[in-house]
């Protein structure tokens, strides 16, 4: 269970265990850390089963090339029909908004593999529906 999910426990939010879930993308945007570093943020909402309506958060700080690559790979896996590339933060933020609009307009659903440990959590889109 991730640190973020564990932090939600006191607020009576349901903690989602690692596993496979049918999801929709609920939010996707670029935000900043307290230090001002850019962060890719996506919320996956579970659409069926015991944890329906629960959120699986995904965040990736965009300060290193490999982390930018991982954020791009996640966006590519969403099958938005757009060419996913990183040029700069402003372009990437605009691209994220377009990807989110395309997948919402298409009512896309995904099979998400949610896995991790105390130190690292990962979300991998296994299939787009």
N, C-alpha and C positions, 0 to 999 in steps of 0.2 A: 504494500500500500504506500502511495507516495506521501511526501511530507505535506503537500497541498491538500490531499484528500484527508490526511490525518488532522490537519488544521480545521477542517470543516466539521469534524465530529462534535465539538462542544456546541455548535450551532444547530444541533439536531439534524444535520444533513446525513443522508445515507452514504456510507462508505462503500465504494465499488471495489470488489476484489479483482485481482488480475484475471484475465480470461478473454474470450471472444464475445463481441457484442455487435448487434445490428444498430447502427447509429445514423444520425444526420448531423451535419455541421450546424451548430447553433450560433456560434460567433467566430469571427476571424478578423483580427486586426493587429496593427503594430502598436506596441506601447513601449514605455520606458521603465527601466529600473530606477531606484532612488538615486543612483549615480548618473542617470541620464543615458544609459546604454540602451540601444534598441532591442526589443524582444518581439519575436513572432509569437502570437497567441491564438490558439484555436480551442473552442469548446465543442466536444462531441456529445450530443444528447442521445442517450439510449432510448430506442423506440419500442422495445418489447421485452417481455420477460419480467423477472422479479425486480430488476433495477430500472424499469421503464421510467423515463423522465429524469433520471440521474445524469449528472454531467461528468465526463472524463476530460479534465483539462490537459492541454498540451502547450508547453512553452519552450521556446528555444531562443537563447540569447544570441543575437546576431553580431557578435564581436570577433568571431574567428571564422576563417574560410570553411572549415568542416561543418560548423554549426549552420552556416548559411546554406551549405550544400544539403544538409539534412532537412532544413525548412523547405527548400526548393523541391526535394524528392517527395516530401509529404504532399505539397501542393500538386505536383505532377500526378501523384497517385489518386487524386480526387477527380481526374478525368473531366476537367472543365472545358476542354477544347481550346485552351489558350496555351501559347508557348511560354513556358516558365523559365525565366532567367533573371539573374540579379545583376543590375548595373549600379544602382545606388539606392539609398534608403527611401527616397521620395518615390522613385519609380517602383520599388518593391511594394510600398504601401498601396500605391494605385493599383498595381497588379493584384495584390491580395483582395482588394475591394471588388475588382472585376471577377476574380475566381469565385468569391463568395456569392456575388450576384448570379453568376452563371449556374452554379450548383443549386442555389435556392430556386431559381426560375425553372430548372429542370427537375426539381423535387428529388434530387439524388439521395440515395441511401448507400451505406457502406457496411462491410463486415470489417470490424476493427479489432486488431489484436492488441490488448493492453497488457503490458508486462513490465517488470522492473524489480528494483530492490530499494532499500532505504536511501541509497545514494543516487540512484538513477532510475528514471522511469521512461518508458518508450511507448509510443503508439505507432502502429503500422497498419495502414489500410491494405487489407488482403484482397478485397473485391469491391468493385463499384456496381451498384444495381440500378 
